[in-house]
Amino acid sequence: MKDILIEGHRILTTDEVAAAVLDYARVLRERGMSDIVEFPSFHDGSPTLCALLLGGAGHLAVVDAPLGVPSSVSGADDAVDEITRRADALR
């Protein structure tokens, strides 16, 4: 699991989702664009859906999460596919 760190907030999600979000954020920044992505995450230990604005001047980091949660998260594969598709469309 990974934590996405953005503007003082931690968003816990799968390794694959975090990697796709980070890659897409880089592509958007290179193009001077922004977009909102949705992906499964955990908030206070409960599964939830995160909507995150990428692009612009914000800074984004991904780090290993110190918490032990399931590495398989419902909807994660679909989110990775969609985020990757959007990044590839801009390349």
DSSP file (Angstrom, degrees, kcal/mol; ACC not computed):
  #  RESIDUE AA STRUCTURE BP1 BP2  ACC     N-H-->O    O-->H-N    N-H-->O    O-->H-N    TCO  KAPPA ALPHA  PHI   PSI    X-CA   Y-CA   Z-CA
    1    1 A M              0   0    0      0, 0.0    64,-1.9     0, 0.0     2,-0.3   0.000 360.0 360.0 360.0 153.5    0.0    0.0    0.0
    2    2 A K  E     -AB  13  64A   0     11,-2.7    11,-2.6    62,-0.3     2,-0.5  -0.941 360.0-136.1-130.6 151.1    1.1    3.6   -0.6
    3    3 A D  E     -AB  12  63A   0     60,-3.2    60,-2.7    -2,-0.3     2,-0.6  -0.939  14.5-148.9-102.7 128.0    0.2    7.0    0.8
    4    4 A I  E     -AB  11  62A   0      7,-2.9     7,-2.2    -2,-0.5     2,-0.6  -0.880  16.3-154.4 -91.0 124.1   -0.3    9.8   -1.7
    5    5 A L  E     +AB  10  61A   0     56,-3.6    56,-2.1    -2,-0.6     2,-0.3  -0.894  24.2 159.5-105.2 123.1    0.7   13.0    0.0
    6    6 A I  E >   -AB   9  60A   0      3,-2.2     3,-1.9    -2,-0.6    54,-0.1  -0.945  65.9 -22.4-148.8 123.0   -0.8   16.2   -1.2
    7    7 A E  T 3  S-     0   0    0     52,-0.6     3,-0.1    -2,-0.3    53,-0.1   0.860 127.4 -45.2  46.8  48.1   -1.1   19.5    0.5
    8    8 A G  T 3  S+     0   0    0      1,-0.3     2,-0.3     0, 0.0    -1,-0.3   0.516 116.0 111.9  80.5   5.9   -0.8   18.1    4.0
    9    9 A H  E <   -A    6   0A   0     -3,-1.9    -3,-2.2     2,-0.0     2,-0.5  -0.857  55.4-145.4-114.5 149.1   -3.2   15.2    3.4
   10   10 A R  E     -A    5   0A   0     -2,-0.3     2,-0.5    -5,-0.2    -5,-0.2  -0.949  10.2-169.1-112.7 130.2   -2.5   11.5    3.2
   11   11 A I  E     -A    4   0A   0     -7,-2.2    -7,-2.9    -2,-0.5     2,-0.4  -0.958  12.4-150.2-121.4 111.7   -4.5    9.3    0.8
   12   12 A L  E     +AC   3  42A   0     30,-0.8    30,-1.8    -2,-0.5     2,-0.2  -0.687  35.7 136.6 -85.7 126.5   -4.0    5.5    1.3
   13   13 A T  E     -A    2   0A   0    -11,-2.6   -11,-2.7    -2,-0.4    28,-0.1  -0.862  53.5 -62.7-152.9-175.7   -4.4    3.4   -1.8
   14   14 A T     >  -     0   0    0     26,-0.4     4,-2.4    -2,-0.2     5,-0.2  -0.320  44.3-114.0 -76.1 161.2   -2.8    0.5   -3.6
   15   15 A D  H  > S+     0   0    0      1,-0.2     4,-2.4     2,-0.2     5,-0.2   0.910 116.9  50.4 -57.4 -43.9    0.7    0.6   -5.1
   16   16 A E  H  > S+     0   0    0      2,-0.2     4,-2.3     1,-0.2    -1,-0.2   0.904 110.5  47.5 -66.8 -42.6   -0.7    0.4   -8.6
   17   17 A V  H  > S+     0   0    0      2,-0.2     4,-2.8     1,-0.2     5,-0.2   0.940 112.1  50.5 -62.9 -46.2   -3.2    3.2   -8.2
   18   18 A A  H  X S+     0   0    0     -4,-2.4     4,-2.5     1,-0.2    -2,-0.2   0.906 111.0  48.8 -58.9 -42.7   -0.5    5.4   -6.6
   19   19 A A  H  X S+     0   0    0     -4,-2.4     4,-2.4     2,-0.2    -1,-0.2   0.915 112.5  47.8 -64.7 -42.4    1.9    4.7   -9.5
   20   20 A A  H  X S+     0   0    0     -4,-2.3     4,-2.6     2,-0.2    -2,-0.2   0.910 112.7  48.8 -65.1 -42.1   -0.8    5.5  -12.1
   21   21 A V  H  X S+     0   0    0     -4,-2.8     4,-2.5     2,-0.2    -2,-0.2   0.925 112.3  48.3 -62.7 -45.1   -1.8    8.7  -10.3
   22   22 A L  H  X S+     0   0    0     -4,-2.5     4,-1.9    -5,-0.2    -2,-0.2   0.914 113.1  47.6 -62.8 -43.7    1.8    9.9  -10.0
   23   23 A D  H  X S+     0   0    0     -4,-2.4     4,-2.2     1,-0.2    -2,-0.2   0.927 113.3  47.4 -63.6 -45.3    2.5    9.1  -13.7
   24   24 A Y  H  X S+     0   0    0     -4,-2.6     4,-2.8     1,-0.2     5,-0.2   0.888 108.8  54.6 -65.6 -38.4   -0.7   10.9  -14.9
   25   25 A A  H  X S+     0   0    0     -4,-2.5     4,-2.3     1,-0.2    -1,-0.2   0.898 108.7  49.6 -60.2 -40.1    0.1   13.9  -12.7
   26   26 A R  H  X S+     0   0    0     -4,-1.9     4,-2.3     2,-0.2    -2,-0.2   0.928 111.6  47.7 -64.0 -45.5    3.5   14.2  -14.4
   27   27 A V  H  X S+     0   0    0     -4,-2.2     4,-1.5     1,-0.2    -2,-0.2   0.919 112.3  49.5 -62.9 -44.0    2.0   14.0  -17.8
   28   28 A L  H  X>S+     0   0    0     -4,-2.8     5,-2.7     1,-0.2     4,-0.7   0.918 110.4  50.1 -61.5 -42.9   -0.7   16.6  -17.0
   29   29 A R  H ><5S+     0   0    0     -4,-2.3     3,-0.9     1,-0.2    -1,-0.2   0.908 107.5  53.8 -62.9 -41.3    2.0   18.9  -15.6
   30   30 A E  H 3<5S+     0   0    0     -4,-2.3    -1,-0.2     1,-0.2    -2,-0.2   0.829 114.3  42.4 -60.8 -31.4    4.1   18.6  -18.7
   31   31 A R  H 3<5S-     0   0    0     -4,-1.5    -1,-0.2    -3,-0.2    -2,-0.2   0.467 111.0-119.9 -93.9  -3.8    1.1   19.6  -20.8
   32   32 A G  T <<5S+     0   0    0     -3,-0.9     2,-0.2    -4,-0.7    -3,-0.2   0.848  73.0 125.0  67.3  33.6    0.0   22.4  -18.5
   33   33 A M      < -     0   0    0     -5,-2.7    23,-0.7    -6,-0.2     2,-0.3  -0.650  46.3-152.2-118.2 172.5   -3.4   20.6  -18.0
   34   34 A S  E     + D   0  55A   0     -2,-0.2     2,-0.3    21,-0.2    21,-0.2  -0.958  13.8 171.9-141.4 162.4   -5.4   19.4  -15.0
   35   35 A D  E     - D   0  54A   0     19,-1.9    19,-3.5    -2,-0.3     2,-0.5  -0.975  30.3-117.8-162.3 159.2   -8.0   16.6  -14.5
   36   36 A I  E     - D   0  53A   0     -2,-0.3     2,-0.3    17,-0.2    17,-0.2  -0.928  29.5-169.9-106.4 129.6   -9.9   14.9  -11.7
   37   37 A V  E     - D   0  52A   0     15,-2.5    15,-2.8    -2,-0.5     2,-0.4  -0.882   8.1-151.6-115.4 151.1   -9.3   11.2  -11.2
   38   38 A E  E     + D   0  51A   0     -2,-0.3    13,-0.2    13,-0.2    45,-0.1  -0.966  24.7 154.4-121.6 140.1  -11.3    8.9   -9.0
   39   39 A F  E     - D   0  50A   0     11,-2.1    11,-3.2    -2,-0.4     2,-0.1  -0.986  45.7 -89.1-158.5 156.6   -9.9    5.8   -7.3
   40   40 A P  E     + D   0  49A   0      0, 0.0   -26,-0.4     0, 0.0     2,-0.3  -0.449  53.4 155.9 -71.0 143.7  -10.5    3.6   -4.3
   41   41 A S  E     - D   0  48A   0      7,-2.9     7,-3.0   -28,-0.1     2,-0.4  -0.870  38.3-106.1-150.9-177.6   -8.8    4.6   -1.1
   42   42 A F  E     -CD  12  47A   0    -30,-1.8   -30,-0.8    -2,-0.3     2,-0.4  -0.975  23.2-174.1-122.6 136.4   -9.0    4.2    2.7
   43   43 A H  E >  S- D   0  46A   0      3,-2.8     3,-1.8    -2,-0.4   -32,-0.1  -0.985  79.2 -14.8-130.1 120.8  -10.1    6.9    5.1
   44   44 A D  T 3  S-     0   0    0     -2,-0.4    -1,-0.1     1,-0.3     0, 0.0   0.859 129.9 -54.4  52.8  38.2   -9.9    6.2    8.8
   45   45 A G  T 3  S+     0   0    0      1,-0.2    -1,-0.3    24,-0.0    -3,-0.0   0.390 116.8 109.3  82.5  -3.3   -9.5    2.5    8.0
   46   46 A S  E <  S-D   43   0A   0     -3,-1.8    -3,-2.8     1,-0.0    -1,-0.2  -0.856  74.1-109.4-108.4 141.8  -12.7    2.3    5.9
   47   47 A P  E     +D   42   0A   0      0, 0.0     2,-0.3     0, 0.0    -5,-0.2  -0.409  49.5 156.9 -66.1 142.0  -12.8    1.9    2.1
   48   48 A T  E     -D   41   0A   0     -7,-3.0    -7,-2.9    -2,-0.1     2,-0.5  -0.916  43.1-101.8-152.6 174.8  -13.9    4.9    0.2
   49   49 A L  E     -D   40   0A   0     -2,-0.3     2,-0.4    -9,-0.2   -11,-0.0  -0.940  32.8-154.4-109.1 127.6  -13.7    6.6   -3.2
   50   50 A C  E     -D   39   0A   0    -11,-3.2   -11,-2.1    -2,-0.5     2,-0.5  -0.849   7.0-162.9-103.6 134.9  -11.3    9.5   -3.6
   51   51 A A  E     -D   38   0A   0     -2,-0.4     2,-0.4   -13,-0.2   -13,-0.2  -0.986  18.5-176.3-112.9 123.5  -11.7   12.2   -6.2
   52   52 A L  E     -D   37   0A   0    -15,-2.8   -15,-2.5    -2,-0.5     2,-0.5  -0.978  23.7-136.6-130.0 129.3   -8.4   14.1   -6.6
   53   53 A L  E     -D   36   0A   0     -2,-0.4     2,-0.3   -17,-0.2   -17,-0.2  -0.736  27.2-167.2 -82.9 123.6   -7.6   17.1   -8.8
   54   54 A L  E     +D   35   0A   0    -19,-3.5   -19,-1.9    -2,-0.5     2,-0.2  -0.827  43.3  35.8-111.5 151.6   -4.3   16.6  -10.6
   55   55 A G  E >  S+D   34   0A   0     -2,-0.3     3,-0.7   -21,-0.2   -21,-0.2  -0.499  70.1  81.0 104.0-174.5   -2.2   19.3  -12.4
   56   56 A G  T 3  S-     0   0    0    -23,-0.7    -1,-0.1     1,-0.2   -24,-0.1  -0.405 104.2 -41.4  74.4-152.3   -1.6   22.9  -11.7
   57   57 A A  T 3  S+     0   0    0     -2,-0.1    -1,-0.2     2,-0.1   -28,-0.0   0.458  97.1 117.5 -96.2  -1.9    0.9   24.1   -9.2
   58   58 A G    <   -     0   0    0     -3,-0.7     2,-0.4     1,-0.1    -3,-0.1  -0.240  59.5-129.4 -67.3 155.6    0.2   21.5   -6.4
   59   59 A H        -     0   0    0      2,-0.0   -52,-0.6     0, 0.0     2,-0.4  -0.862  21.2-166.9-107.5 142.5    2.9   19.0   -5.3
   60   60 A L  E     +B    6   0A   0     -2,-0.4     2,-0.3   -54,-0.1   -54,-0.2  -0.987   7.3 177.7-131.8 135.6    2.2   15.3   -5.1
   61   61 A A  E     -B    5   0A   0    -56,-2.1   -56,-3.6    -2,-0.4     2,-0.4  -0.971  15.0-151.8-135.5 152.8    4.3   12.6   -3.4
   62   62 A V  E     +B    4   0A   0     -2,-0.3     2,-0.3   -58,-0.2   -58,-0.2  -0.995  21.2 170.8-126.1 129.2    3.9    8.9   -3.0
   63   63 A V  E     -B    3   0A   0    -60,-2.7   -60,-3.2    -2,-0.4     2,-0.1  -0.914  42.6 -86.4-133.0 159.3    5.4    7.0    0.0
   64   64 A D  E     -B    2   0A   0     -2,-0.3   -62,-0.3   -62,-0.2   -49,-0.0  -0.440  48.3-122.7 -62.1 136.7    5.1    3.5    1.4
   65   65 A A        -     0   0    0    -64,-1.9    -1,-0.1   -52,-0.1    -3,-0.0  -0.666   8.2-148.3 -85.1 136.3    2.2    3.3    3.9
   66   66 A P  S    S+     0   0    0      0, 0.0     2,-0.2     0, 0.0    -1,-0.1   0.595  72.1  90.3 -78.8  -9.0    3.0    2.3    7.4
   67   67 A L  S    S-     0   0    0      1,-0.0     2,-0.8     0, 0.0    -2,-0.1  -0.606  75.2-129.6 -92.1 147.5   -0.4    0.6    7.9
   68   68 A G        +     0   0    0     -2,-0.2    -1,-0.0     3,-0.0     3,-0.0  -0.845  45.9 146.8 -95.7 106.9   -1.2   -2.9    7.1
   69   69 A V        -     0   0    0     -2,-0.8   -27,-0.0     1,-0.0   -24,-0.0  -0.884  57.9 -69.9-131.4 164.7   -4.4   -3.1    4.9
   70   70 A P        -     0   0    0      0, 0.0    -1,-0.0     0, 0.0     0, 0.0  -0.266  32.6-148.8 -56.9 136.5   -5.4   -5.5    2.2
   71   71 A S  S    S+     0   0    0      1,-0.1     2,-0.6   -70,-0.1   -56,-0.1   0.673  84.6  73.3 -80.0 -16.3   -3.4   -5.1   -1.0
   72   72 A S        +     0   0    0    -58,-0.1     2,-0.4     4,-0.0    -1,-0.1  -0.888  66.5 179.2-100.0 118.8   -6.4   -6.1   -3.1
   73   73 A V    >   -     0   0    0     -2,-0.6     3,-2.1   -33,-0.0     4,-0.4  -0.978  33.4-109.6-125.2 129.4   -9.0   -3.3   -3.2
   74   74 A S  T 3  S+     0   0    0     -2,-0.4    -2,-0.0     1,-0.3     0, 0.0  -0.319 103.2  13.1 -57.8 129.4  -12.2   -3.5   -5.1
   75   75 A G  T 3> S+     0   0    0    -36,-0.1     4,-2.1   -35,-0.0    -1,-0.3   0.308  91.9 113.4  88.9  -8.4  -12.2   -1.2   -8.1
   76   76 A A  H <> S+     0   0    0     -3,-2.1     4,-2.7     1,-0.2     5,-0.2   0.915  75.1  50.6 -64.6 -43.7   -8.5   -0.5   -8.0
   77   77 A D  H  > S+     0   0    0     -4,-0.4     4,-2.4     1,-0.2    -1,-0.2   0.908 111.2  48.8 -62.5 -41.2   -7.8   -2.3  -11.3
   78   78 A D  H  > S+     0   0    0      2,-0.2     4,-2.3     1,-0.2    -1,-0.2   0.903 111.8  49.5 -64.0 -40.6  -10.5   -0.4  -13.1
   79   79 A A  H  X S+     0   0    0     -4,-2.1     4,-2.8     2,-0.2     5,-0.3   0.921 110.6  49.7 -64.7 -43.9   -9.1    2.9  -11.7
   80   80 A V  H  X S+     0   0    0     -4,-2.7     4,-2.7     1,-0.2     5,-0.2   0.930 111.0  50.1 -59.5 -45.8   -5.6    2.0  -12.8
   81   81 A D  H  X S+     0   0    0     -4,-2.4     4,-2.2    -5,-0.2    -1,-0.2   0.917 113.7  44.8 -59.8 -44.2   -6.8    1.2  -16.3
   82   82 A E  H  X S+     0   0    0     -4,-2.3     4,-2.2     2,-0.2    -2,-0.2   0.917 115.0  46.4 -68.6 -43.7   -8.7    4.5  -16.6
   83   83 A I  H  X S+     0   0    0     -4,-2.8     4,-2.1     1,-0.2    -2,-0.2   0.909 114.6  48.1 -65.6 -41.3   -6.0    6.7  -15.2
   84   84 A T  H  X S+     0   0    0     -4,-2.7     4,-2.8    -5,-0.3    -1,-0.2   0.892 109.2  53.8 -65.0 -39.9   -3.4    4.9  -17.4
   85   85 A R  H  X S+     0   0    0     -4,-2.2     4,-1.9    -5,-0.2    -2,-0.2   0.918 109.4  48.3 -60.9 -43.5   -5.6    5.3  -20.5
   86   86 A R  H  X S+     0   0    0     -4,-2.2     4,-0.9     2,-0.2    -1,-0.2   0.906 112.6  47.8 -63.8 -42.0   -5.9    9.1  -19.8
   87   87 A A  H >X S+     0   0    0     -4,-2.1     3,-0.8     1,-0.2     4,-0.8   0.929 111.7  50.0 -64.3 -44.4   -2.1    9.4  -19.4
   88   88 A D  H >< S+     0   0    0     -4,-2.8     3,-0.5     1,-0.2    -1,-0.2   0.848 103.9  59.5 -63.8 -33.6   -1.5    7.4  -22.6
   89   89 A A  H 3< S+     0   0    0     -4,-1.9    -1,-0.2     1,-0.2    -2,-0.2   0.770 107.9  46.4 -66.2 -24.3   -3.9    9.6  -24.6
   90   90 A L  H <<        0   0    0     -4,-0.9    -1,-0.2    -3,-0.8    -2,-0.2   0.600 360.0 360.0 -92.6 -12.9   -1.8   12.6  -23.7
   91   91 A R    <<        0   0    0     -4,-0.8    -1,-0.2    -3,-0.5    -2,-0.1   0.501 360.0 360.0 -73.1 360.0    1.6   11.1  -24.6
